[in-house]
Amino acid sequence: MSWLDELKLNIAARVAVIHLVTIDEEDALKALTGWSNASDWPSGMGLITWDIGDQFLQVREPAATFSKMGATPETVLDIIDEYKGSATFILKDFNHFWEHNRKVSRMLRNLASRLPFRDEAVNIIVTSPGRNLPEELCHDIPTIDVGKPGSEQILELLERETRSTRSLDNATHGLRERLVEGALGLSMVEAARAFRKAIVLAGGQPLDERSVRQVLNEKRHIIRESGALELYPYTGSMSNVGGLRALKQWLDQRQEAFSQEAREYGLSTPKGVALIGIPGTGKSLCAKVTAGHWGMTLLRMDVGAIFSGLLGSSEQNIREAIRIAEVIAPCVLWVDEIEKAFAGSVGDSGTASRVFATFLTWMQEKTAPVFVFATANNVERLPPELLRKGRFDEVFFLDLPTHAERVNILEVHLKERGYTMLSHRFDLNAVADATEGFVGAELQALVNDAMFPAFRDKRREIETEDLLDAARAMVPLSASHQPVIDGLREMVKNGQARNASAELGAAASQQSELR
């Protein structure tokens, strides 16, 4: 059911006061005006708007005589209460007054209970950009969320913005799709601004792939300003990840599971995956390259930014982040170090608990193709209900790299620095022997450290001995994390998680004693 259909149902049911949440107030008002001119608009009902700047303004002539008049935030409700006739009143930004004025809040509650029993229907629609109903109004006033515009609305907007410049006349269907996809997740106002900037930068020429990048850059800035989400560009490929063959195989099997063909086959859309392990084992890297490998947008959720200082805004922030992800979908939603975000929700009856409950409910019930990629370093701080089946499709433990995986990881980082013919240049088996207990991030740092003396020594190429020297100088993080690693390995033994390495039995036995 669309927001307009839901609004019609509420008005037909004589719901007196309705909270309409929308960033695109002008577009919502146009939709309401369009409905007021349609055949299913209640007979004899007027449509009147009010805001603190323009005061009362008729949008559609009401049955009763009504003229533009001044009204304060407190007296506007009295005027509506005494109104003779049938009308829908739209009060713009009236949320500012119920937030700071107890009298206004009480008057709205009175009207919500009194107006449905009037002979002639009178409704109040309060528009605001966010969900901010005071607790005392939550049960009296329903909230209808207009949400972000979909693909069809964005396409209509794109064609409208380019009509005068004709900059889209010869565009292919694929280019139109990419421009629309680039603007998904933005409001109509934001999308229009992004398209106009792209048109200006095109300098009178037809829109092209550079225009798509401009729209994406604009969206990246807008989403970052929202605080809770950050849009990441495609990052690398699976070849950038050393080892973790079981995890990579699992992800590869689900690459096409979001397609129409998969739905017709009967495949369920993957919900998400949780990666647990000590820092530096490649959890965040896997999230980044998965989005690139699947050709999907990557959104990083900053849960810390969700918990702002304003009462009620944290719940609004998590809902807004979820809403953006669903509009942009299919996408990968990366929640990094999730235990830091929700550790305080255990036993808490306040904001943290409500935000956590909202996120859990969404993960359980979501139908939009949003793949949640969560990473955690310390599962002891995680609420146990987060990792249970139904929310994540699988939980993987990223153990310390095996000997073979350390060789693979070293090869990846050496190739990134331009070294080829590795088996002839380096004794990587010797380096792998010397780096037992090292995680991927430490192996990357080792290669980098080995380059400094080589650079100092007449800019020569690095050698095996440089890598070994760097390994001798480094103390791995695992040396101080043995109890944590043992605890995570117990989860694998108990069937609570899967080992991300193909060598499922080798990692624990080979590295049971760490130096």
C-alpha positions as CSV (number, residue, x, y, z in Angstrom):
1,M,0.0,0.0,0.0
2,S,1.4,3.4,-1.0
3,W,1.5,6.2,1.5
4,L,-1.3,8.0,-0.3
5,D,-3.5,4.9,-0.2
6,E,-2.8,4.6,3.5
7,L,-3.6,8.3,4.0
8,K,-6.9,7.8,2.1
9,L,-7.8,4.9,4.4
10,N,-7.1,6.9,7.5
11,I,-9.2,9.8,6.4
12,A,-12.0,7.5,5.3
13,A,-11.9,5.9,8.8
14,R,-12.3,9.4,10.4
15,V,-8.8,9.4,11.9
16,A,-8.7,13.0,13.0
17,V,-5.0,13.8,13.3
18,I,-2.3,12.2,11.1
19,H,1.5,12.7,11.1
20,L,2.9,12.7,7.6
21,V,6.7,12.2,7.5
22,T,8.3,13.5,4.3
23,I,11.4,15.3,3.2
24,D,9.8,16.2,-0.1
25,E,7.0,18.3,1.3
26,E,6.2,20.0,-2.0
27,D,5.8,16.7,-3.8
28,A,3.6,15.3,-1.1
29,L,1.4,18.4,-1.2
30,K,1.1,18.1,-5.0
31,A,-0.1,14.5,-4.6
32,L,-2.7,15.7,-2.0
33,T,-3.8,18.5,-4.3
34,G,-4.1,16.0,-7.2
35,W,-6.2,13.7,-5.0
36,S,-8.4,16.7,-4.0
37,N,-9.3,17.1,-7.7
38,A,-10.1,13.4,-8.2
39,S,-13.4,11.7,-8.1
40,D,-12.6,9.8,-4.9
41,W,-12.0,12.9,-2.8
42,P,-14.7,13.3,-0.1
43,S,-17.6,15.3,-1.4
44,G,-17.6,18.9,-0.1
45,M,-14.3,18.7,1.7
46,G,-11.9,21.6,1.4
47,L,-8.1,21.4,1.5
48,I,-6.4,24.2,3.5
49,T,-2.7,24.6,4.4
50,W,-1.1,26.5,7.2
51,D,2.5,27.4,8.1
52,I,3.9,30.0,10.4
53,G,5.2,32.0,7.4
54,D,2.2,32.2,5.1
55,Q,-0.5,31.5,7.7
56,F,-3.7,30.0,6.2
57,L,-3.9,29.4,2.5
58,Q,-6.7,27.7,0.6
59,V,-5.6,24.9,-1.8
60,R,-9.0,23.7,-2.7
61,E,-12.1,25.9,-2.1
62,P,-14.0,24.4,1.0
63,A,-17.7,24.1,1.2
64,A,-17.9,26.6,4.0
65,T,-16.8,30.2,3.6
66,F,-13.2,30.5,4.6
67,S,-10.7,33.4,4.1
68,K,-7.0,33.8,4.7
69,M,-6.4,34.8,8.2
70,G,-3.6,35.1,10.7
71,A,-3.1,32.5,13.4
72,T,-0.5,31.7,16.0
73,P,0.6,28.1,16.7
74,E,-1.7,28.0,19.7
75,T,-4.7,29.6,18.1
76,V,-4.6,27.6,14.9
77,L,-6.0,24.6,16.6
78,D,-8.9,26.6,18.1
79,I,-9.7,27.9,14.6
80,I,-9.8,24.3,13.3
81,D,-11.9,23.1,16.3
82,E,-14.5,25.9,15.6
83,Y,-14.5,25.5,11.8
84,K,-17.9,25.0,10.3
85,G,-17.8,22.6,7.4
86,S,-15.7,19.7,6.1
87,A,-12.0,20.2,5.4
88,T,-8.6,18.7,5.7
89,F,-6.0,21.0,7.2
90,I,-2.3,20.6,6.5
91,L,-0.1,22.0,9.2
92,K,3.5,22.3,7.9
93,D,6.3,21.8,10.4
94,F,3.8,21.8,13.3
95,N,6.0,19.3,15.0
96,H,8.1,22.2,16.3
97,F,5.2,23.3,18.5
98,W,4.2,19.9,19.9
99,E,7.8,19.3,20.9
100,H,8.1,22.5,22.9
101,N,4.6,23.4,23.9
102,R,2.6,21.1,26.3
103,K,-0.6,23.0,25.6
104,V,-0.3,22.3,21.9
105,S,0.3,18.7,22.6
106,R,-2.8,18.5,24.9
107,M,-5.0,20.3,22.4
108,L,-4.0,17.8,19.6
109,R,-4.9,14.9,21.9
110,N,-8.3,16.6,22.5
111,L,-8.9,17.1,18.8
112,A,-7.9,13.5,18.0
113,S,-10.6,12.2,20.3
114,R,-13.3,14.9,19.5
115,L,-13.2,15.5,15.7
116,P,-14.2,11.9,14.6
117,F,-17.6,12.5,16.1
118,R,-18.4,15.7,14.3
119,D,-21.2,15.6,11.7
120,E,-18.8,17.0,9.0
121,A,-15.4,15.5,8.6
122,V,-12.4,17.6,9.7
123,N,-8.9,16.1,9.5
124,I,-5.5,17.5,10.4
125,I,-2.3,16.4,8.6
126,V,0.9,17.5,10.3
127,T,3.9,17.3,7.9
128,S,7.5,17.1,9.2
129,P,10.8,15.7,7.9
130,G,11.2,13.1,10.6
131,R,9.5,10.9,13.1
132,N,9.3,13.0,16.3
133,L,6.0,12.4,17.9
134,P,6.1,13.0,21.7
135,E,5.4,9.9,23.8
136,E,2.0,11.2,24.9
137,L,0.8,11.5,21.2
138,C,2.1,8.2,19.9
139,H,-1.1,6.3,20.6
140,D,-3.5,9.1,19.4
141,I,-1.8,10.1,16.1
142,P,-0.7,7.5,13.5
143,T,2.5,8.2,11.5
144,I,2.6,7.7,7.7
145,D,6.1,7.7,6.2
146,V,6.2,8.9,2.6
147,G,9.7,7.4,2.2
148,K,12.2,8.0,-0.5
149,P,11.2,8.1,-4.2
150,G,11.4,4.9,-6.2
151,S,12.9,4.3,-9.7
152,E,9.8,5.4,-11.6
153,Q,9.6,8.7,-9.7
154,I,13.4,9.3,-10.2
155,L,13.1,8.5,-13.9
156,E,10.3,11.0,-14.3
157,L,12.3,13.6,-12.4
158,L,15.4,13.0,-14.7
159,E,13.3,13.4,-17.8
160,R,11.8,16.6,-16.4
161,E,15.1,18.1,-15.5
162,T,16.7,17.3,-18.9
163,R,13.8,18.3,-21.0
164,S,14.8,21.9,-21.7
165,T,18.5,21.1,-22.4
166,R,17.7,17.9,-24.4
167,S,20.8,16.4,-22.8
168,L,19.2,13.0,-22.5
169,D,17.5,12.8,-26.0
170,N,20.0,10.3,-27.5
171,A,20.8,8.5,-24.2
172,T,20.7,4.7,-24.2
173,H,18.4,2.8,-21.9
174,G,21.4,1.6,-20.0
175,L,22.6,5.2,-19.3
176,R,19.2,6.2,-18.1
177,E,19.1,3.2,-15.7
178,R,22.6,4.1,-14.3
179,L,21.6,7.7,-13.7
180,V,18.4,6.6,-11.9
181,E,20.2,4.0,-9.9
182,G,22.8,6.6,-9.0
183,A,20.1,8.8,-7.5
184,L,18.2,6.1,-5.6
185,G,18.3,6.8,-1.9
186,L,18.0,10.6,-2.3
187,S,14.9,12.7,-1.8
188,M,13.3,14.3,-4.9
189,V,14.9,17.7,-4.0
190,E,18.4,16.1,-3.5
191,A,18.0,14.0,-6.7
192,A,17.0,17.1,-8.7
193,R,20.0,19.0,-7.4
194,A,22.3,16.1,-8.4
195,F,20.9,16.0,-11.9
196,R,21.1,19.7,-12.4
197,K,24.8,19.7,-11.3
198,A,25.5,16.9,-13.8
199,I,23.8,18.9,-16.6
200,V,25.9,22.0,-15.8
201,L,29.1,20.0,-15.7
202,A,28.2,18.4,-19.1
203,G,28.5,21.9,-20.5
204,G,25.7,21.6,-23.0
205,Q,26.8,18.2,-24.1
206,P,24.7,15.0,-23.8
207,L,24.9,13.3,-20.4
208,D,27.4,10.3,-20.3
209,E,29.2,8.1,-17.8
210,R,30.9,11.1,-16.3
211,S,27.4,12.4,-15.4
212,V,26.7,9.1,-13.6
213,R,29.9,9.5,-11.6
214,Q,28.9,13.1,-10.7
215,V,25.4,11.9,-9.5
216,L,27.1,9.1,-7.4
217,N,29.6,11.7,-5.9
218,E,26.7,13.9,-5.0
219,K,24.9,11.0,-3.4
220,R,28.0,10.0,-1.5
221,H,28.3,13.5,0.0
222,I,24.6,13.7,0.9
223,I,24.5,10.2,2.5
224,R,27.7,11.1,4.5
225,E,26.0,14.2,5.8
226,S,23.2,12.1,7.1
227,G,25.7,10.8,9.6
228,A,24.6,7.2,9.9
229,L,25.6,5.9,6.5
230,E,28.6,6.3,4.2
231,L,28.6,5.2,0.5
232,Y,31.7,3.3,-0.5
233,P,32.9,2.9,-4.1
234,Y,33.5,-0.6,-5.4
235,T,36.7,-1.8,-3.7
236,G,38.9,-4.5,-5.2
237,S,38.0,-8.1,-6.0
238,M,38.2,-11.4,-4.3
239,S,41.7,-11.8,-5.6
240,N,42.7,-9.1,-3.1
241,V,41.8,-11.5,-0.2
242,G,44.4,-14.1,0.7
243,G,43.2,-17.4,2.1
244,L,39.6,-17.8,3.5
245,R,38.7,-20.2,0.8
246,A,35.5,-21.5,2.5
247,L,34.2,-18.0,3.0
248,K,35.0,-16.9,-0.5
249,Q,33.3,-20.0,-1.9
250,W,30.2,-19.4,0.2
251,L,30.0,-15.8,-1.0
252,D,30.7,-16.8,-4.6
253,Q,27.7,-19.2,-4.5
254,R,25.4,-16.3,-3.6
255,Q,26.7,-13.8,-6.2
256,E,23.7,-14.3,-8.5
257,A,21.1,-15.0,-5.7
258,F,19.7,-11.4,-6.0
259,S,18.7,-11.8,-9.7
260,Q,15.3,-12.2,-11.2
261,E,16.3,-15.6,-12.4
262,A,17.1,-16.6,-8.8
263,R,13.7,-15.5,-7.7
264,E,12.0,-17.4,-10.5
265,Y,14.0,-20.5,-9.5
266,G,12.7,-20.2,-6.0
267,L,15.9,-19.0,-4.2
268,S,15.5,-17.0,-1.0
269,T,17.3,-13.7,-1.0
270,P,20.4,-14.0,1.2
271,K,20.0,-12.0,4.5
272,G,23.6,-11.5,5.5
273,V,26.7,-12.9,7.1
274,A,28.6,-12.2,10.4
275,L,32.4,-12.5,10.5
276,I,34.0,-12.9,13.9
277,G,37.7,-12.9,14.7
278,I,40.5,-10.9,16.2
279,P,41.5,-7.6,14.6
280,G,43.5,-7.8,11.4
281,T,42.1,-11.0,10.0
282,G,40.5,-9.4,7.0
283,K,36.9,-9.0,8.1
284,S,36.4,-5.5,6.9
285,L,38.3,-6.2,3.6
286,C,35.9,-9.0,2.9
287,A,32.9,-6.7,3.3
288,K,34.5,-4.2,0.8
289,V,35.4,-6.7,-1.9
290,T,32.1,-8.6,-1.6
291,A,30.2,-5.6,-2.8
292,G,32.7,-5.1,-5.7
293,H,32.6,-8.8,-6.6
294,W,28.8,-8.8,-6.6
295,G,28.6,-5.5,-8.5
296,M,26.5,-4.0,-5.7
297,T,26.5,-0.7,-3.8
298,L,28.3,-0.8,-0.5
299,L,26.9,1.2,2.4
300,R,28.8,1.4,5.7
301,M,26.6,2.0,8.8
302,D,28.2,4.1,11.5
303,V,26.1,2.9,14.5
304,G,28.0,5.2,16.8
305,A,26.7,8.2,14.8
306,I,23.1,6.9,15.1
307,F,23.2,7.5,18.9
308,S,23.0,11.3,18.8
309,G,22.2,13.5,21.8
310,L,18.7,14.5,20.9
311,L,15.8,12.6,22.5
312,G,14.2,10.3,20.0
313,S,16.6,11.0,17.2
314,S,18.5,7.8,17.6
315,E,15.5,5.7,16.7
316,Q,14.8,8.1,13.8
317,N,18.4,7.7,12.6
318,I,18.3,3.9,12.5
319,R,15.0,3.9,10.7
320,E,16.3,6.5,8.2
321,A,19.5,4.4,7.6
322,I,17.4,1.3,7.0
323,R,15.0,3.2,4.7
324,I,18.0,4.5,2.5
325,A,19.5,1.0,2.3
326,E,16.1,-0.5,1.2
327,V,15.7,2.2,-1.5
328,I,19.2,1.7,-2.8
329,A,18.8,-2.1,-2.7
330,P,20.2,-4.5,-3.9
331,C,23.1,-3.4,-1.8
332,V,25.6,-4.6,0.9
333,L,25.1,-3.0,4.3
334,W,28.4,-3.2,6.2
335,V,28.1,-2.9,10.0
336,D,31.7,-2.8,11.3
337,E,32.6,-3.8,14.8
338,I,28.9,-4.4,15.6
339,E,29.7,-5.4,19.2
340,K,30.7,-1.8,20.0
341,A,27.4,-0.6,18.7
342,F,25.0,-2.8,20.5
343,A,27.0,-4.0,23.6
344,G,25.2,-1.5,25.8
345,S,21.7,-2.7,24.8
346,V,21.9,-5.8,27.0
347,G,19.7,-5.2,30.0
348,D,19.1,-1.6,28.9
349,S,15.6,-0.3,28.7
350,G,16.4,3.0,27.1
351,T,17.5,4.3,23.7
352,A,20.2,1.6,23.0
353,S,17.7,-1.2,23.6
354,R,15.1,0.4,21.3
355,V,17.6,1.0,18.5
356,F,18.8,-2.6,18.9
357,A,15.3,-3.9,18.8
358,T,14.5,-1.9,15.7
359,F,17.6,-3.3,13.9
360,L,16.9,-6.9,15.0
361,T,13.3,-6.8,13.9
362,W,14.3,-5.4,10.5
363,M,16.9,-8.1,10.0
364,Q,14.4,-10.8,10.9
365,E,11.6,-9.5,8.7
366,K,13.2,-7.6,5.9
367,T,12.2,-8.5,2.4
368,A,14.3,-5.9,0.5
369,P,17.5,-7.3,-1.0
370,V,19.9,-5.7,1.5
371,F,22.7,-8.1,2.4
372,V,23.9,-7.3,6.0
373,F,27.7,-7.8,6.4
374,A,28.5,-7.6,10.1
375,T,32.0,-7.8,11.6
376,A,32.9,-8.3,15.3
377,N,36.1,-8.7,17.2
378,N,34.7,-9.6,20.6
379,V,31.6,-11.9,20.6
380,E,31.4,-11.8,24.4
381,R,30.1,-8.3,24.2
382,L,27.4,-9.2,21.6
383,P,23.8,-9.8,22.6
384,P,23.3,-13.6,22.0
385,E,20.1,-13.1,20.0
386,L,22.0,-11.1,17.3
387,L,23.9,-14.2,15.9
388,R,21.1,-16.7,15.9
389,K,19.8,-18.2,12.7
390,G,17.2,-16.3,10.8
391,R,19.0,-13.0,11.1
392,F,22.3,-14.1,9.5
393,D,22.5,-16.9,7.0
394,E,25.9,-17.9,8.4
395,V,28.5,-16.9,11.0
396,F,32.1,-17.4,10.0
397,F,35.1,-17.4,12.3
398,L,38.3,-16.0,10.8
399,D,41.1,-17.9,12.5
400,L,44.8,-17.1,12.3
401,P,46.0,-17.8,8.8
402,T,47.4,-21.2,8.1
403,H,50.9,-21.7,6.6
404,A,49.4,-21.9,3.1
405,E,47.2,-18.9,3.7
406,R,50.2,-16.8,4.9
407,V,52.0,-17.7,1.7
408,N,48.9,-16.6,-0.3
409,I,48.5,-13.3,1.7
410,L,52.2,-12.5,1.2
411,E,51.8,-13.1,-2.6
412,V,48.8,-10.7,-2.7
413,H,50.7,-7.9,-1.1
414,L,53.9,-8.4,-3.0
415,K,52.0,-8.4,-6.3
416,E,50.3,-5.2,-5.3
417,R,53.8,-3.7,-5.1
418,G,54.7,-4.8,-8.6
419,Y,56.6,-8.0,-7.8
420,T,56.1,-10.9,-10.2
421,M,57.7,-14.4,-10.6
422,L,57.4,-14.7,-6.8
423,S,58.5,-18.3,-6.5
424,H,61.8,-17.5,-8.2
425,R,62.4,-14.3,-6.2
426,F,61.4,-15.2,-2.7
427,D,61.4,-18.1,-0.3
428,L,57.8,-17.5,0.9
429,N,57.7,-20.8,2.7
430,A,60.5,-19.6,5.0
431,V,58.7,-16.3,5.6
432,A,55.5,-18.2,6.3
433,D,57.4,-20.4,8.8
434,A,58.7,-17.2,10.5
435,T,55.3,-15.6,10.7
436,E,53.2,-18.2,12.5
437,G,50.5,-16.4,14.5
438,F,50.6,-13.3,12.2
439,V,47.2,-12.0,10.9
440,G,46.7,-10.6,7.5
441,A,47.1,-7.0,8.5
442,E,50.5,-7.8,10.1
443,L,51.7,-9.6,7.0
444,Q,50.8,-6.5,5.0
445,A,52.7,-4.3,7.4
446,L,55.6,-6.8,7.2
447,V,55.9,-6.3,3.5
448,N,55.8,-2.6,3.9
449,D,58.4,-2.6,6.7
450,A,60.7,-4.7,4.5
451,M,60.7,-2.1,1.8
452,F,62.2,0.7,4.0
453,P,65.8,-0.8,4.3
454,A,65.7,-1.8,0.6
455,F,64.7,1.8,-0.4
456,R,67.5,3.2,1.8
457,D,70.0,0.8,0.3
458,K,70.2,2.3,-3.2
459,R,66.5,1.7,-4.0
460,R,67.0,-2.0,-4.6
461,E,64.3,-4.6,-4.8
462,I,63.4,-6.4,-1.5
463,E,64.6,-9.9,-0.8
464,T,63.6,-12.8,1.4
465,E,66.0,-11.7,4.1
466,D,64.3,-8.3,4.3
467,L,61.0,-10.0,4.9
468,L,62.5,-12.2,7.6
469,D,64.2,-9.3,9.3
470,A,60.8,-7.5,9.4
471,A,59.2,-10.6,10.8
472,R,61.8,-10.9,13.6
473,A,61.1,-7.3,14.7
474,M,57.3,-7.7,14.9
475,V,55.3,-9.2,17.8
476,P,52.0,-10.5,16.5
477,L,48.7,-9.4,18.1
478,S,47.8,-13.1,18.6
479,A,50.4,-13.4,21.4
480,S,48.1,-11.4,23.7
481,H,44.8,-12.7,22.3
482,Q,45.2,-16.4,22.9
483,P,42.2,-16.7,25.3
484,V,40.0,-14.9,22.8
485,I,41.1,-17.1,19.9
486,D,40.5,-20.2,22.0
487,G,37.0,-19.1,22.8
488,L,36.2,-18.4,19.2
489,R,37.5,-21.8,18.2
490,E,35.2,-23.3,20.7
491,M,32.3,-21.7,18.8
492,V,33.4,-23.6,15.7
493,K,33.6,-26.9,17.6
494,N,30.1,-26.3,19.1
495,G,28.6,-25.6,15.7
496,Q,27.9,-21.9,16.4
497,A,30.2,-20.7,13.6
498,R,32.0,-22.0,10.6
499,N,35.7,-21.7,10.0
500,A,36.3,-19.3,7.1
501,S,39.4,-21.3,5.9
502,A,39.1,-24.3,3.6
503,E,41.5,-26.2,5.8
504,L,38.9,-26.6,8.6
505,G,40.8,-28.9,10.8
506,A,44.3,-27.6,10.1
507,A,44.1,-24.1,11.5
508,A,43.3,-25.0,15.1
509,S,45.8,-27.9,15.3
510,Q,48.6,-26.1,13.6
511,Q,48.3,-23.0,15.7
512,S,47.4,-24.4,19.1
513,E,50.7,-23.1,20.4
514,L,51.5,-19.6,19.5
515,R,54.8,-18.0,20.1
